[in-house]
Amino acid sequence: MLKTLFFGTSAFAVPSLQTVARLTNLSGVVTQPDRPSGRGHKLLPTPVKEAALALRIPTFEPASLKSFAEEMAAESFDLFALASYGRILPAALIAIPRLGALNVHPSLLPRYRGATPIQSAIANGDAETGVSVMLMDAGMDTGPIVLQERVEIAPGETYGELHDRLAVVGANLLAQAIERAAEGAIPATPQRGEPSITRPLSKPDLAVDWQRPADEIVALVRSLSPSPAARANMGGHAVKVLRAHAAPAAPSVRPGTPIGAQGDAFVIGTGGGGIAIDEVIAPNRGRESGASFWRRISSEARST
């Protein structure tokens, strides 16, 4: 069996890790250090570290990849595999395995290179996306393509739902790539098409702008649900918006103006049509329907 090392951090990488562990002689898993979480800032392991420990595979959390490359240089690895690691591997590290390093990326490269390909595809209203397995080089997601699979984005599909589907597709493609590597070589072709780059999300990227058309706001909400979630001001309250859909609204309704309840949703005017807010999380509360949230804050306002 091929002697391998796996690099990964987030939940997206867990199915790929399990595939590598099943099909190869996996010597170790490289992941990012434990991170503080919650109000108590308790250190928690990454999803990949948790999965590796469950599989009883040694884990590494190097602060310096350059130093780590020096440590691994004497080892005889056949193949590296990477998925959602969150750091760019230096050329010295990529050069160690005999057959190269495979990277599972959730987009149809060269479209949506970088940190947020799934969110970008949904926010931009794309009808499809996909997964690419490439041989890594020194650039960011610029290596030649080994395998690619197109995946339709379902109407209303959220980031979380698409993320989980693509993680499984990626693991299946990685299994095929490993089978090719076991034959002694990994055929790959250069990326073709117009490249585009995505970046990590920042706080302004989460904000709902009621001046935008309803369909753009709905796409933003879907691209950020369930986490980190779009943020909006509703009736003077800062809420996380988890689900929304477009709704009719008179052209005279000003953006951000409350229109009224529609079933379990609450409709607000936008820069183009209305938007029905289906589900929100208000500060210090759990999930609730848009209509329930609006009734509650309206009642609180009348009682003060």
N, C-alpha and C positions, 0 to 999 in steps of 0.2 A: 504493500500500500504506500501511497505517496506520504512523505513526511511533510506536515504542514504547520503553519502558524496562522491564527485568525485574529483580525483586528476589527473591533466593533464596540459600540457604546449603547445606542438606543434600542428600543423595542423592535424597530424595523429589522435589526440585524439578527435577532434571536433565531428565526427560522433558518437563516443562512448558517449560523453557527451550528445548529443541530444537524444540518446537512453535511457540513464539513466533518463534524465529529463522527457521523455515521459512515462516511465514505472514505475517510483518510486516517492516517496515523497522526492525530492532532496533538502536537507537543505542548501547546500552550495557547492562551487567549490574552491578547493585549487590549486593554480597555482604559477609559479615563478614570481618574481617581474618584473615590466616594465624594458625594457632594452634600452640602447641608440642605435640608428640606423642611418645610413647615415652620410654624411659629417657634418651635423649640430649636430649629436649625440642627436637627439630628443628622449625623452623617449617614447617608444611605448609599448602598452599592448601585452601580448602573444595572439596567436590565440584563445586559450581556454578562456582567460579572455574576449576577444571581444564577443565570442559566448555566454558566461555566462551572460554578460551585456545585450545582445540582448534578452535573455530569462528571464531577470530580476531576476536572481539568485544571491544571495550574494556571493562575492568572498573573499578569504583569501590568503594572500601572506606572510606566516610566514618565518621569518629569521631563526628561530630555530624550527625544528620539535619536538624536545624534549619538549620545552615549549608549543608548540601547542598541543601535546599529553596530557599534564597536563590540559590544558584548556578544551579539549574535553572529558576528562575522565568521567565527570559527566553527559554527554549526553547519551541518550539511542538510539544508532544507530543499525539498523539491518544489514547493509551491507555497505562496502566501495567498490568503483570501481576505477581503475587506468589505464591510458593509456598514455604512453610517458610523464611522469611527469619529469623525469630527476634527481630525487633524490631517494635514498633508504629510505623507511619508517622504523623508529625504531620499535623494537618489541613491545614497549609500545603502539604505535599508532595502529599497526596491531591488537593488542589484544582487542581493544575497541568494534568493531561491533560484534553483537551476532552471525552472520553467517560467519564472516570472511571478507577478502578483496580480490576482484577479480582483476587480472592484465591481460590486453590485450597486448600480445607481438607478433610482426610480424616475427615469425620464427617457425619452427617445433622443439620446445624444446625437448631435451636439446641442440640441435644444435643452434649455434649463440646466446648464452646468451649475455647480455650487450647492449652497446650503438648503434651499427651500424649493425644490422642484415640484413637489406634490402640491403645496400651497399655491404656487405660482400658476400651475395648470388650471386649478379650479378657479382662482381669482380672475384669471384672464378669460374664463368662459370656454376653455377648450373642450371639444367633444371627445377627445381621446388623449391618452398619454401612453406610458409603457415603462419597460425596464430594460436597461442595457447592462450587459456584462462586458467589461473591457479589460484589456491588459494595461496596467498602470504604467505611466511614465512620469517625468518630473513635473508636468503641468497639473492644473486642477481639472480633472475629468476630461482630459484631452487625449487619452490613450486610444489605440485602435480597438474596434468593436469585435468581440468574439461571438456574442449572441445578442439578439434583440427581440422583444415581443411587444406588440401593440395591445393596449387595453382600453376599452371604451369606458368613459366616465358616465355613470348612470345619472339620469336627471335627479337633482336634489341630493346627490351623494356628497357626504361631508369628508373633510380631510381625514378624520379618524377611520371612516369606513374604507376609503380608497387606500389609505396607508396600509391597513391590514391586508387588503387584497394584493397589493403590490409586493408586500413582504413575502407572501407565499409564492407569487410568480417569480420573484427574484431568487428564492431558494431553489425552485425547480430549475431555473436557468443555470444557476451555479452548479447544480448536480450534473447537468449536461456538459458544462465546461470542464468539470473535474474528470468526467469520463474521457473527454478528449485529451486532457493533460496526461491521463494514465497511459495513453497510447504513445506518449513521448514527445508531443509537440502540441501547441495551441494555435491553430490558424486564426488570424485576425485581419481585419481590413480597416484602413484609415476612416475616420469619421467624415461624413459628407453632409453638407448643408450649412445653413447660416447659424453660427453659434449664438447662444444667448446665455447670460450669466444671472444667477440669482444670488441673493445675499441673506444673511441672518435677519430675522424679524426684529424690529425695534418698536418702542412704545407707539410712535406715531402711525406705524403700519396697522395697528389694531383698531384705530379710531374710526367710527362710523361718521361719515359726513352726509348729513341729510340733504345737502345740495346735489348730491350725485343721483343719477337715475336709480330707480328701485332695483332693476336687474343687476346692476353693478354692486349694490349694497348686499343683495342676497348672495351673490357670488363671494363677496368678502366674508360674510358670515359663515358660509359653508366651508371656505378655505381655512378657517381658524377654529372650527368646532371639532371636538369638544375643548381643545386646549391649543393655544392659550386663550382663545375666545375673543370675538370682536367686542369692543367697548363702546357704549353709547350713553348719551345723556337723555333720560326719559323722565320728564316731569321734574327735573332738578335732581334726579338720582342717577348716579353712575352705575350702570349695570353691565353684566356680561350677556351678550346675545348669542344663544346657542342654535336657534332655528328660526327661520323667517321665510316668507314667500311673497311674491308680488301680489298686489291687490288693486282694484280700481280706485281711482281718486280723481276728483274734479280738477281741471287744470288750474283753477283759482286757489287751490289749497297751498298755503305756503309750506316750504320744506321744514320739517320738524314739528308741524302742527298736529296735535292729536285729532283723529277723526272719529274713533269709536270702536267698540268691540265687534268682533266678527268671529262667532263661535268661541273657541278657546284662545283666539289671538286678539291682539290690539293693533289697529291700523294707524299709521302715521304717514303724513305727507312727505314726499321727497322731491328732488329736482326733476323727476319724471315719473308720474304715477304714484301709487301708494305702496307701502310695505307693511305686511302683516307680521307682527312679531309673535312668533309661536311659543318660544320658550326662553326664559332669562334666568340669570342668577343675580339677585340683588345683594348688596353688602350684608354680610353676616347671616345669610339665608341660603337655603338649598334651591334646587331647581323648582320653577313654577311656571305656569302658563302666562303668556303675555296679558291675557284678560284678567287673570287672578292678580297679577302684579298691579295692574292699573286700578282695579277696584280697591285693592288694599291701600295704595298710596292716596287715592282720591278720598277714601274714608278717613284716613289719618289727617288729610288736609282739612276736611270739614270739621273734625273734632278739635282742631287747635284754634 
